[in-house]
Amino acid sequence: MVTIDAASFFFSPGTKWTTLTEVRLNDINGHTAGNIDIVLVAYDDYGKITDFGALEIQSVYISGNIRRPFEAYIQEPELMYNMDWLSKPNYPRPDYLSSSRKRLVPQLIYKGKILNVWSKKIAVALHSGFFSTLPQLPRVSADKAEIAWLIYDIELKQETNRYNLVHTDTIYTLFQNSLDRIVTPESGLIDDFIEVLQGKLDKKLEKMEINDDDINKTMDMLL
């Protein structure tokens, strides 16, 4: 489903295409910029490539501990299938900040810039929770876009009582505009930062005063 959504962005209707996975991308010096998750290639009747686009599947880092709740569940699945682990230490949660700074941004900088120089389109598939943590990206029309952000969720289908992956939206953007927006933080108020510094300084000076008092008392006792 994800590759079909990406192909509708990369190619015109009726184009013959297929997928190639984990394709290494090198820079001009032969140094690797990383592997592209999926390259969609369009080809003609003779099997010759006529176009291609890059699809990246962006998962999310997890903070906390997943092993312990799994071990608790697997001991008695019939009883523990509905367990509530929320109050336990190190409850697992998505780490969106690390996922964007350590994963998404480097991929856009290294692999994305090479593809953009080649005027090749990029599709990034991610779920709505992750996308909502990114800065608001300037949108363009689909025909002018260089990146398509393919957004997915899982939804419960009542008749089968199963969760299904559902494509909920596509956001079209330009490459450099999106990269600049993601890597440039919005500055907070300097007064708020000074207040944090003041609090830390007050605590440090208070400790220093306590230590000075202890030293003076010790000296008095020795004398």
C-alpha positions as CSV (number, residue, x, y, z in Angstrom):
1,M,0.0,0.0,0.0
2,V,2.8,2.4,0.9
3,T,4.7,1.8,-2.4
4,I,1.5,2.3,-4.4
5,D,0.9,5.6,-2.7
6,A,4.6,6.6,-3.4
7,A,4.3,5.5,-7.0
8,S,1.3,7.8,-7.5
9,F,3.5,10.7,-6.5
10,F,6.6,9.6,-8.5
11,F,5.1,8.5,-11.8
12,S,2.2,9.2,-14.2
13,P,-0.7,6.8,-14.4
14,G,-0.1,3.7,-16.5
15,T,3.7,3.7,-15.8
16,K,5.4,0.3,-15.4
17,W,7.3,0.2,-12.1
18,T,8.7,-2.1,-9.5
19,T,10.6,-1.8,-6.2
20,L,14.2,-2.4,-5.2
21,T,15.1,-2.5,-1.5
22,E,18.1,-1.4,0.5
23,V,19.9,0.4,-2.3
24,R,23.2,1.9,-1.4
25,L,23.7,5.6,-2.4
26,N,27.2,7.0,-2.8
27,D,28.5,10.5,-3.1
28,I,30.9,11.7,-5.8
29,N,33.9,10.3,-3.9
30,G,32.4,6.9,-3.6
31,H,31.6,7.3,0.1
32,T,28.3,6.0,1.2
33,A,25.5,8.4,2.1
34,G,23.5,5.4,3.4
35,N,21.0,2.9,2.0
36,I,17.6,4.0,0.6
37,D,14.9,1.9,2.1
38,I,13.0,1.4,-1.2
39,V,13.7,2.7,-4.7
40,L,10.8,2.7,-7.0
41,V,12.0,2.3,-10.6
42,A,9.9,3.0,-13.7
43,Y,10.9,1.0,-16.8
44,D,9.9,0.7,-20.5
45,D,8.8,-2.3,-22.6
46,Y,12.5,-3.3,-23.0
47,G,13.2,-3.3,-19.2
48,K,15.2,-0.1,-19.4
49,I,14.9,2.3,-16.4
50,T,13.2,5.6,-17.4
51,D,12.8,7.2,-13.9
52,F,13.0,6.5,-10.2
53,G,12.0,7.9,-6.8
54,A,13.2,7.2,-3.3
55,L,10.9,6.0,-0.5
56,E,12.0,6.2,3.2
57,I,10.0,4.4,5.9
58,Q,10.5,6.5,9.1
59,S,9.9,4.5,12.3
60,V,10.2,5.9,15.8
61,Y,12.7,5.2,18.5
62,I,11.3,3.9,21.8
63,S,12.4,5.0,25.3
64,G,11.8,2.8,28.3
65,N,11.8,-1.0,28.6
66,I,9.8,-3.3,26.3
67,R,11.4,-6.6,27.4
68,R,9.8,-6.7,30.9
69,P,6.2,-6.2,29.9
70,F,6.6,-8.7,27.1
71,E,8.1,-11.3,29.5
72,A,5.2,-10.6,31.9
73,Y,2.7,-11.1,29.1
74,I,4.3,-14.2,27.6
75,Q,4.2,-16.1,31.0
76,E,0.4,-16.1,31.0
77,P,-1.0,-14.7,27.8
78,E,-4.6,-15.7,28.6
79,L,-4.5,-13.6,31.8
80,M,-2.1,-10.9,30.8
81,Y,-3.4,-9.9,27.4
82,N,-5.2,-6.9,28.9
83,M,-2.6,-5.9,31.4
84,D,-2.0,-2.3,32.4
85,W,1.7,-1.5,32.5
86,L,1.3,2.2,32.6
87,S,2.3,2.7,36.2
88,K,5.4,0.5,36.0
89,P,8.9,2.0,35.8
90,N,10.4,2.7,32.4
91,Y,7.0,2.5,30.7
92,P,7.8,2.4,26.9
93,R,7.0,5.5,25.0
94,P,7.8,6.9,21.6
95,D,10.9,9.2,21.4
96,Y,9.9,11.6,18.7
97,L,12.7,14.1,19.3
98,S,15.5,11.5,18.8
99,S,13.7,10.1,15.9
100,S,13.6,13.4,14.0
101,R,17.1,14.6,15.0
102,K,19.0,11.3,14.8
103,R,17.2,9.6,12.0
104,L,15.0,11.8,9.8
105,V,17.3,14.9,9.6
106,P,20.5,13.0,8.8
107,Q,18.7,11.1,6.0
108,L,17.4,14.3,4.5
109,I,20.8,15.9,4.7
110,Y,22.9,13.2,3.2
111,K,20.7,11.0,1.0
112,G,18.0,13.7,0.4
113,K,20.4,16.3,-0.9
114,I,22.0,13.9,-3.4
115,L,18.5,12.9,-4.7
116,N,17.4,16.6,-4.8
117,V,20.5,17.6,-6.9
118,W,19.4,14.8,-9.3
119,S,15.9,16.3,-9.4
120,K,14.4,13.0,-8.1
121,K,11.4,12.9,-5.9
122,I,11.3,11.6,-2.3
123,A,8.5,10.1,-0.4
124,V,8.6,9.8,3.4
125,A,6.2,7.4,5.1
126,L,5.5,8.0,8.8
127,H,2.6,7.8,11.2
128,S,0.5,10.9,12.2
129,G,1.8,11.0,15.7
130,F,5.4,11.5,14.5
131,F,4.4,14.0,11.8
132,S,2.5,16.1,14.3
133,T,5.7,16.7,16.3
134,L,7.5,18.2,13.3
135,P,7.4,22.0,12.7
136,Q,4.6,23.1,10.3
137,L,6.0,22.6,6.8
138,P,5.3,25.0,4.0
139,R,3.0,23.2,1.6
140,V,2.9,23.3,-2.2
141,S,0.8,21.6,-4.8
142,A,1.4,18.0,-5.8
143,D,2.7,18.9,-9.3
144,K,5.4,21.2,-7.8
145,A,6.4,19.0,-4.8
146,E,9.8,17.5,-4.3
147,I,8.8,15.5,-1.2
148,A,5.5,13.8,-0.4
149,W,5.0,13.1,3.3
150,L,2.8,10.0,3.4
151,I,0.9,9.8,6.7
152,Y,-0.6,6.7,8.1
153,D,-2.5,5.5,11.1
154,I,-3.8,2.2,12.4
155,E,-7.6,2.0,12.7
156,L,-9.8,-0.7,14.3
157,K,-12.1,-2.4,11.8
158,Q,-15.1,-3.4,13.8
159,E,-16.4,-6.2,11.6
160,T,-13.1,-8.1,11.8
161,N,-11.9,-6.8,15.2
162,R,-8.5,-6.1,13.6
163,Y,-6.3,-3.0,13.3
164,N,-5.5,-2.0,9.7
165,L,-3.0,0.4,8.3
166,V,-4.8,3.4,6.8
167,H,-3.4,6.2,4.6
168,T,-4.8,9.3,6.2
169,D,-3.1,12.2,4.4
170,T,-0.3,13.3,2.1
171,I,1.5,16.6,2.6
172,Y,3.4,18.0,-0.4
173,T,6.5,20.2,0.2
174,L,9.7,21.4,-1.4
175,F,13.0,19.8,-0.3
176,Q,15.0,22.7,1.0
177,N,12.1,24.5,2.6
178,S,11.3,21.4,4.6
179,L,14.9,20.7,5.6
180,D,15.4,24.3,6.7
181,R,12.2,24.3,8.7
182,I,13.0,21.0,10.5
183,V,16.6,21.8,11.4
184,T,16.0,25.4,12.5
185,P,14.6,25.5,16.0
186,E,12.2,28.3,17.1
187,S,14.0,30.4,19.7
188,G,12.4,30.7,23.0
189,L,12.6,33.8,25.3
190,I,16.1,34.6,26.6
191,D,14.5,35.7,29.9
192,D,13.2,32.2,30.4
193,F,16.7,30.8,29.9
194,I,18.2,33.4,32.3
195,E,15.7,32.3,34.9
196,V,16.8,28.7,34.5
197,L,20.5,29.8,34.9
198,Q,19.6,32.0,37.9
199,G,17.9,29.0,39.6
200,K,21.0,26.8,39.1
201,L,23.3,29.6,40.3
202,D,21.2,30.2,43.4
203,K,21.5,26.5,44.3
204,K,25.2,26.4,43.6
205,L,25.9,29.5,45.8
206,E,23.7,28.0,48.5
207,K,25.8,24.9,48.5
208,M,29.0,26.9,48.6
209,E,27.7,28.9,51.6
210,I,26.9,25.6,53.4
211,N,30.3,24.2,52.6
212,D,32.0,27.4,53.9
213,D,30.0,27.2,57.1
214,D,31.1,23.6,57.6
215,I,34.7,24.5,57.0
216,N,34.5,27.4,59.5
217,K,32.9,25.2,62.1
218,T,35.6,22.6,61.6
219,M,38.4,25.2,61.9
220,D,36.8,26.5,65.1
221,M,36.8,23.1,66.6
222,L,40.4,22.5,65.7
223,L,41.4,25.8,67.2
